[in-house]
Amino acid sequence: MGKLLVWIMILGSVASSVAAQKRSDPFFFIQLSDPQLGFIDDNRSYARETELMELFTDAINRLRPAFVVVTGDMVHDLNDAGQVAEFDRLIARIDPAIPVYFTPGNHDVGNEARDRLVEAYIKKYGYDRFAFAHRGAYLIGLNTPVVWADCPDRERKQWRWLAAKLKRSRRYGRTIVLGHHPFFSNRPMRRTVTKISRPFAAESTSTCSRGTAWTVTCPGTCISALRVRLGACDSIPPGPPVGRWATTVPDSGS
């Protein structure tokens, strides 16, 4: 009986160790920004963007990332039903086994981020910001247009939400914050982000390092991959030109 108990304890310890290892194993994800259908030909056509998005989605399916984050500007004209429908068709080409998360850009909710447009976005995607854990990392996606458009009520509500999520992120080895607009090129946003993140040892950088990694988008359509380890994050080449979106996101909401 004693030997059996020892073996049970050993097996339990091994199983626990394997589970912990799995939770913190390195992984990579894809950040896709500004597909912006209609941009290249000034809303007269989106044929070129369709071609690029098909290359991207094919490559995503080959690369098999842990998940994909699209950081805004899905279309150039949010009132163009054709652009919106084509983006939906293209993003649905991603294997449903690969979760896809979204944050809005100014072309998705308008430069003024009016309530009706933000609410329409939330109605479609289920959220306008998100937070979830994955293998020892904590990822946060923000609605940056409401900050750039100076929407005080939504902005204050989001900053309170972000502070709570950053506090929660202390449980994890890596925190990554994503959004459409650069966090540190807008002075009010920079001040608020710095104030909120200081207690959590977040670093004001657009690359991964110790603390919180604040990632930003780049002009035009771009795709990038981030490999995440407990000690570091690295930008990595996505390889050859690299669904369904996640309609329910852990910890999203108010």
C-alpha positions as CSV (number, residue, x, y, z in Angstrom):
1,M,0.0,0.0,0.0
2,G,2.9,2.3,0.9
3,K,4.6,1.7,-2.5
4,L,1.3,2.3,-4.3
5,L,0.8,5.6,-2.5
6,V,4.4,6.6,-3.5
7,W,3.7,5.8,-7.1
8,I,0.4,7.7,-7.1
9,M,2.2,10.7,-5.6
10,I,5.0,10.5,-8.3
11,L,2.5,10.1,-11.1
12,G,0.4,13.0,-9.8
13,S,3.6,15.2,-9.6
14,V,4.6,14.3,-13.1
15,A,1.1,15.1,-14.4
16,S,1.1,18.4,-12.6
17,S,4.5,19.2,-14.0
18,V,3.4,18.3,-17.6
19,A,0.3,20.5,-17.2
20,A,2.3,23.4,-15.9
21,Q,4.8,23.0,-18.8
22,K,1.9,23.0,-21.3
23,R,0.5,26.2,-19.8
24,S,3.8,28.0,-20.3
25,D,5.1,26.4,-23.5
26,P,6.3,28.9,-26.2
27,F,3.8,29.8,-28.8
28,F,3.3,32.3,-31.6
29,F,0.4,34.3,-32.9
30,I,-0.3,36.5,-35.9
31,Q,-1.1,40.2,-35.7
32,L,-2.8,41.4,-38.9
33,S,-3.5,45.1,-39.3
34,D,-5.1,47.4,-41.8
35,P,-6.4,45.0,-44.5
36,Q,-8.5,48.1,-45.3
37,L,-10.4,46.8,-48.3
38,G,-10.9,49.7,-50.8
39,F,-7.8,51.7,-49.7
40,I,-5.5,51.0,-52.6
41,D,-8.0,52.1,-55.3
42,D,-9.7,54.8,-53.2
43,N,-12.9,52.8,-52.8
44,R,-13.4,52.2,-56.5
45,S,-12.3,48.5,-56.1
46,Y,-10.9,46.2,-53.5
47,A,-9.5,43.6,-55.9
48,R,-5.8,44.1,-54.8
49,E,-6.7,43.8,-51.1
50,T,-8.7,40.7,-51.8
51,E,-5.6,39.2,-53.5
52,L,-3.4,40.1,-50.6
53,M,-5.9,38.8,-48.0
54,E,-6.2,35.5,-49.8
55,L,-2.4,35.1,-49.6
56,F,-2.4,36.1,-45.9
57,T,-5.2,33.7,-44.9
58,D,-3.7,30.8,-46.9
59,A,-0.4,31.4,-45.1
60,I,-2.1,31.6,-41.7
61,N,-3.6,28.2,-42.3
62,R,-0.2,26.8,-43.2
63,L,1.6,28.4,-40.2
64,R,-1.1,27.3,-37.7
65,P,-0.6,30.1,-35.1
66,A,-2.2,29.8,-31.7
67,F,-4.5,32.6,-32.7
68,V,-4.8,35.7,-34.9
69,V,-5.5,39.3,-33.8
70,V,-6.7,41.8,-36.4
71,T,-6.0,45.3,-35.1
72,G,-8.4,47.3,-37.0
73,D,-9.3,49.0,-40.3
74,M,-10.9,46.0,-41.8
75,V,-12.3,48.2,-44.6
76,H,-11.7,51.7,-46.0
77,D,-15.4,52.7,-46.1
78,L,-17.4,51.3,-43.2
79,N,-20.6,52.2,-45.1
80,D,-19.7,50.2,-48.2
81,A,-21.6,46.9,-47.8
82,G,-19.5,45.3,-50.5
83,Q,-16.3,45.9,-48.7
84,V,-17.7,44.7,-45.4
85,A,-19.1,41.5,-46.9
86,E,-15.8,40.8,-48.7
87,F,-13.8,41.2,-45.6
88,D,-16.2,38.8,-43.8
89,R,-15.7,36.3,-46.6
90,L,-12.0,36.6,-46.6
91,I,-11.5,36.3,-42.8
92,A,-13.8,33.3,-42.8
93,R,-11.2,31.5,-44.9
94,I,-9.1,31.1,-41.8
95,D,-9.4,27.6,-40.4
96,P,-12.2,27.7,-37.7
97,A,-9.8,25.9,-35.4
98,I,-7.6,29.1,-35.2
99,P,-9.3,31.7,-33.1
100,V,-9.5,35.2,-34.5
101,Y,-9.8,38.3,-32.3
102,F,-10.5,41.9,-33.3
103,T,-9.9,45.4,-32.1
104,P,-11.5,48.3,-34.0
105,G,-9.7,50.9,-36.2
106,N,-11.0,54.4,-37.0
107,H,-12.2,53.1,-40.4
108,D,-14.4,50.5,-38.5
109,V,-16.1,52.9,-36.0
110,G,-15.4,56.3,-37.7
111,N,-12.9,59.0,-36.9
112,E,-15.3,60.4,-34.2
113,A,-16.1,56.9,-32.8
114,R,-19.8,57.8,-32.4
115,D,-21.8,55.7,-30.0
116,R,-24.0,54.2,-32.7
117,L,-21.0,53.1,-34.7
118,V,-19.2,51.6,-31.6
119,E,-22.4,49.8,-30.6
120,A,-22.9,48.5,-34.2
121,Y,-19.3,47.1,-34.0
122,I,-20.0,45.5,-30.7
123,K,-23.2,44.0,-32.0
124,K,-21.3,42.4,-34.9
125,Y,-18.2,41.2,-33.1
126,G,-19.5,40.8,-29.6
127,Y,-17.0,43.1,-28.0
128,D,-14.8,46.2,-28.7
129,R,-12.0,45.1,-26.4
130,F,-10.8,41.8,-25.0
131,A,-8.5,40.1,-22.5
132,F,-7.6,36.5,-22.2
133,A,-4.8,34.2,-21.0
134,H,-2.8,31.8,-23.2
135,R,0.0,29.5,-22.0
136,G,1.4,31.8,-19.4
137,A,0.8,35.0,-21.3
138,Y,-2.0,37.6,-20.9
139,L,-3.3,39.4,-23.9
140,I,-5.3,42.6,-23.9
141,G,-6.9,44.3,-26.9
142,L,-8.1,47.9,-26.7
143,N,-10.6,50.1,-28.6
144,T,-8.1,52.9,-29.3
145,P,-10.4,55.0,-31.6
146,V,-12.5,56.1,-28.6
147,V,-9.3,57.6,-27.2
148,W,-8.1,59.3,-30.3
149,A,-11.7,60.7,-30.9
150,D,-11.8,62.0,-27.4
151,C,-14.9,60.1,-26.2
152,P,-14.7,60.9,-22.5
153,D,-17.2,58.4,-21.1
154,R,-16.1,55.4,-23.1
155,E,-12.5,56.4,-22.6
156,R,-12.7,56.5,-18.8
157,K,-14.6,53.3,-18.7
158,Q,-11.9,51.6,-20.9
159,W,-9.1,52.9,-18.8
160,R,-10.7,51.6,-15.6
161,W,-11.2,48.2,-17.4
162,L,-7.5,48.3,-18.5
163,A,-6.2,49.0,-15.0
164,A,-8.2,46.0,-13.7
165,K,-6.9,43.7,-16.5
166,L,-3.3,44.8,-15.9
167,K,-3.7,44.1,-12.2
168,R,-4.9,40.6,-13.1
169,S,-2.1,40.2,-15.6
170,R,0.4,40.0,-12.7
171,R,-0.4,36.3,-12.4
172,Y,1.2,35.7,-15.8
173,G,4.7,35.7,-17.1
174,R,4.0,38.0,-20.1
175,T,1.5,40.7,-20.8
176,I,0.8,41.9,-24.4
177,V,-1.4,44.9,-25.1
178,L,-2.6,45.5,-28.7
179,G,-4.6,48.2,-30.5
180,H,-5.0,50.0,-33.7
181,H,-3.4,53.3,-32.9
182,P,0.2,53.7,-31.6
183,F,-0.1,54.0,-27.8
184,F,2.8,56.5,-27.5
185,S,2.4,58.9,-30.3
186,N,-0.7,60.6,-28.8
187,R,0.2,62.6,-25.8
188,P,-3.0,62.1,-23.7
189,M,-2.9,58.4,-24.5
190,R,0.7,58.2,-23.6
191,R,0.2,59.9,-20.2
192,T,-2.7,57.7,-19.3
193,V,-1.1,54.5,-20.4
194,T,2.1,55.4,-18.5
195,K,0.2,56.2,-15.4
196,I,-1.9,53.1,-15.5
197,S,0.9,50.7,-16.4
198,R,3.6,52.1,-14.0
199,P,2.3,50.1,-11.0
200,F,2.6,46.9,-13.0
201,A,6.1,47.5,-14.3
202,A,4.9,47.8,-17.8
203,E,7.5,49.2,-20.2
204,S,6.5,51.8,-22.8
205,T,7.8,50.0,-25.8
206,S,6.3,48.6,-29.0
207,T,8.5,45.5,-28.8
208,C,8.4,42.7,-26.3
209,S,10.7,42.8,-23.3
210,R,10.3,42.3,-19.6
211,G,7.0,43.6,-18.3
212,T,4.2,44.5,-20.7
213,A,4.7,44.6,-24.4
214,W,2.7,47.3,-26.1
215,T,2.3,46.4,-29.8
216,V,1.2,48.9,-32.4
217,T,0.1,48.8,-36.1
218,C,1.9,50.0,-39.1
219,P,0.7,52.1,-42.1
220,G,-1.0,50.1,-44.8
221,T,-1.7,46.4,-44.7
222,C,0.8,44.5,-42.6
223,I,1.2,41.1,-41.0
224,S,3.5,40.2,-38.2
225,A,4.1,37.2,-36.0
226,L,5.1,37.2,-32.3
227,R,6.7,34.2,-30.6
228,V,6.0,34.3,-26.9
229,R,8.1,32.7,-24.2
230,L,7.9,33.3,-20.4
231,G,11.2,35.3,-20.5
232,A,10.7,37.2,-23.7
233,C,8.8,37.9,-26.9
234,D,10.4,38.1,-30.3
235,S,9.1,39.4,-33.5
236,I,9.7,36.7,-36.0
237,P,9.4,36.6,-39.8
238,P,6.0,35.1,-40.7
239,G,7.6,32.9,-43.3
240,P,5.7,32.6,-46.6
241,P,3.1,35.3,-47.1
242,V,0.9,34.6,-44.2
243,G,-12.3,31.5,-39.9
244,R,-14.1,32.5,-37.9
245,W,-13.7,35.3,-35.5
246,A,-14.1,34.7,-31.8
247,T,-17.5,36.0,-30.8
248,T,-17.1,35.3,-27.1
249,V,-13.8,36.3,-25.5
250,P,-12.8,35.5,-21.9
251,D,-12.8,38.6,-19.7
252,S,-14.1,40.9,-22.4
253,G,-16.9,43.3,-21.5
254,S,-17.2,46.1,-19.0
